[in-house]
Amino acid sequence: MKDQSVYILNDQMEIQHQPNIPSISRIIVATIPVRDVEQARMWYSLHLGIDFDARKLHAGNLNIGFSKVENHVPSTHSIFIWETSDLAHAYQAMKDNGVTLHGDINWNCRYFVFADLDGNRMTMWQQDEEAIFRLSQVQTAQELHEVIQRALYCRNNYGRTWSAFEEELLLCKNIRSRKIILNGWSDLESVLPEEARMLKESVQRHNANYPSHEWVLEARS
């Protein structure tokens, strides 16, 4: 057989041998060990919204499959990392639905760990395009700043004042689009009109001071 090896030059112009390797396009199926395949399909459909329609990919660019293992011993580390657009909502939904959670949300790295029906540990992670302020249930200024702290991944010593909020707007690197979605804005204006005004004015003041680091506000009812 003809040698298909490739010879390349490194930074020192020395010849290096690179063995022939297969051309890999992507991973299309990930198989999860379970005790009961049908129960696993039901669990993943119910708690992760996986649609096991064979005509399309189940989860983003990947298909999920199951292999039946009679004496399955689950891994003690995460075998998958799932991505969500709303980490806080995903955590609360799983908690409300009785899913096994291993600890609280790690807001510094934006993830939490959970387990499926068979004890397989997995990670739920969020890479934010936008910050979502969920305001419809906010009743006090402290609760408002708690919402802000979660949505912007503020430092643990966040001062919960409007000057501290403006400082976090400048420091925040987690929200790539620098856009804040104000869900329940009309509720906040009704319950805490002064705080709503301060929030909006703080962003406007930040944008005036740092036009190259502008944040966009989008109010939703």
C-alpha positions in Angstrom: 0.0 0.0 0.0 1.3 3.4 -0.9 2.4 5.5 2.1 -0.2 8.2 2.7 1.8 9.9 5.5 2.2 13.6 5.4 5.5 15.5 6.0 5.3 19.0 7.3 7.7 21.7 8.5 7.6 23.0 12.0 8.6 26.5 13.2 12.3 25.6 13.0 11.9 24.4 9.4 12.5 20.9 10.5 10.7 18.0 8.8 8.1 16.4 11.0 6.3 13.2 10.3 2.5 13.3 10.6 0.8 9.9 10.2 -2.3 9.5 8.0 -5.5 9.9 10.0 -9.2 9.5 9.0 -11.2 12.4 8.0 -13.9 13.0 10.6 -16.8 15.3 9.9 -18.7 15.3 13.2 -20.2 13.1 15.9 -23.9 12.4 15.1 -25.0 10.0 17.9 -24.2 9.9 21.6 -25.2 6.7 23.4 -26.2 6.8 27.0 -26.2 3.7 29.2 -29.6 3.0 30.8 -31.4 0.2 32.5 -34.7 0.6 30.6 -34.6 2.2 27.1 -38.3 3.2 27.0 -38.3 4.7 30.4 -35.2 6.7 29.5 -36.8 8.0 26.3 -39.8 9.1 28.4 -37.6 10.8 31.0 -35.5 12.7 28.4 -38.7 13.8 26.5 -40.3 15.0 29.7 -37.4 16.8 31.5 -35.2 17.9 28.6 -37.8 18.2 25.8 -36.0 15.8 23.5 -38.0 14.9 20.4 -37.0 11.4 19.3 -38.3 11.9 15.8 -35.9 9.9 13.6 -36.2 12.3 10.7 -34.3 15.1 12.5 -31.6 15.6 15.0 -32.8 15.3 18.6 -30.6 17.8 20.4 -29.0 20.6 18.4 -26.5 18.9 16.1 -26.6 15.5 17.8 -28.8 12.5 18.1 -29.3 10.8 21.5 -29.4 7.1 21.7 -29.7 4.6 24.6 -27.9 1.3 25.3 -29.5 -1.1 27.7 -27.0 -2.1 30.5 -28.3 -4.5 33.1 -25.9 -3.7 35.9 -25.2 -0.1 35.0 -23.0 1.9 37.4 -23.4 5.6 36.7 -20.3 7.8 36.3 -19.4 10.2 39.1 -18.6 12.9 36.6 -20.7 14.6 33.9 -20.9 12.7 30.7 -22.7 15.5 28.8 -22.9 19.2 28.9 -26.2 20.6 27.8 -26.6 24.3 26.8 -29.6 26.4 27.8 -30.5 30.0 27.1 -32.0 30.4 30.6 -30.0 28.7 33.4 -32.1 29.9 36.3 -35.3 28.7 34.7 -33.8 25.3 33.7 -32.7 24.8 37.3 -36.0 25.8 38.8 -38.0 23.7 36.4 -35.9 20.6 37.1 -36.1 21.2 40.8 -39.9 21.6 40.6 -40.1 18.4 38.5 -38.2 16.3 41.0 -35.0 15.9 38.9 -31.9 15.0 41.0 -29.7 18.0 41.3 -26.2 17.9 42.6 -25.7 21.3 44.3 -26.8 24.8 43.4 -26.1 26.8 40.3 -22.4 27.8 40.0 -22.9 31.4 38.8 -19.3 32.1 38.3 -19.0 29.5 35.6 -22.8 29.4 34.7 -23.7 25.8 35.2 -25.3 23.2 37.5 -25.1 19.4 37.6 -28.1 17.0 37.5 -28.7 13.3 37.0 -31.0 11.4 34.8 -33.3 8.5 35.8 -30.3 6.1 35.8 -28.0 8.4 37.8 -25.9 9.5 34.8 -24.5 12.9 35.8 -24.8 15.8 33.3 -24.1 19.5 33.3 -26.5 22.3 32.3 -24.6 25.3 31.0 -25.5 28.8 29.7 -23.5 31.0 27.3 -25.5 34.2 27.2 -26.2 36.3 24.2 -28.6 38.4 26.3 -29.3 39.1 29.9 -32.9 38.3 31.0 -34.2 40.3 33.9 -37.3 38.4 35.2 -39.2 41.2 36.9 -42.9 40.1 37.1 -42.5 38.7 40.6 -40.2 41.4 42.0 -41.7 43.2 45.0 -38.8 44.9 46.7 -35.6 46.7 45.7 -33.6 43.9 47.2 -35.3 41.4 45.0 -34.7 43.5 42.0 -31.0 43.6 42.7 -31.0 39.8 43.3 -32.5 39.4 39.8 -29.8 41.7 38.4 -27.0 39.9 40.2 -28.1 36.5 38.8 -28.7 37.8 35.2 -25.4 39.6 34.9 -23.4 37.1 36.9 -22.3 39.9 39.3 -19.4 39.4 41.7 -20.3 37.9 45.1 -19.5 41.3 46.7 -22.0 43.1 44.4 -23.2 46.1 46.4 -26.8 46.1 45.2 -26.8 49.8 44.6 -27.3 51.6 41.3 -23.7 52.8 41.3 -22.6 49.1 41.8 -25.0 48.1 38.9 -23.3 50.6 36.6 -19.9 49.2 37.5 -21.1 45.7 36.7 -22.4 46.9 33.3 -18.8 48.0 32.5 -17.2 44.8 33.9 -19.6 42.2 32.5 -18.0 40.0 29.9 -20.6 37.2 30.0 -23.3 38.8 27.9 -21.9 38.9 24.4 -24.5 41.1 22.7 -24.7 43.5 25.7 -28.5 43.4 25.6 -30.9 43.3 28.6 -34.4 41.8 28.2 -36.8 43.3 30.7 -39.4 40.6 31.1 -42.3 41.9 33.2 -41.3 45.6 32.8 -44.8 46.9 33.2 -45.2 45.0 36.4 -42.0 46.5 37.8 -43.1 50.0 36.8 -46.4 49.5 38.6 -44.9 48.0 41.8 -41.6 49.8 42.1 -41.8 52.9 39.8 -38.8 54.6 41.4 -36.6 51.6 41.0 -37.7 51.1 37.4 -36.8 54.6 36.6 -33.4 54.2 38.3 -32.7 51.0 36.4 -33.4 52.7 33.0 -31.5 55.9 33.9 -28.5 53.9 35.1 -28.2 52.1 31.7 -28.7 55.4 29.9 -26.0 57.1 32.0 -23.6 54.2 31.4 -24.2 54.4 27.6 -23.6 58.1 27.6 -20.3 57.6 29.5 -19.1 54.5 27.5 -20.7 54.7 24.0 -18.4 52.0 22.7 -19.7 49.7 25.5 -23.4 50.4 25.0 -26.1 48.2 26.5 -29.5 47.8 24.7 -32.7 47.6 26.8 -35.7 45.8 25.5 -38.9 45.9 27.6 -41.4 43.1 27.4 -44.7 42.8 29.2 
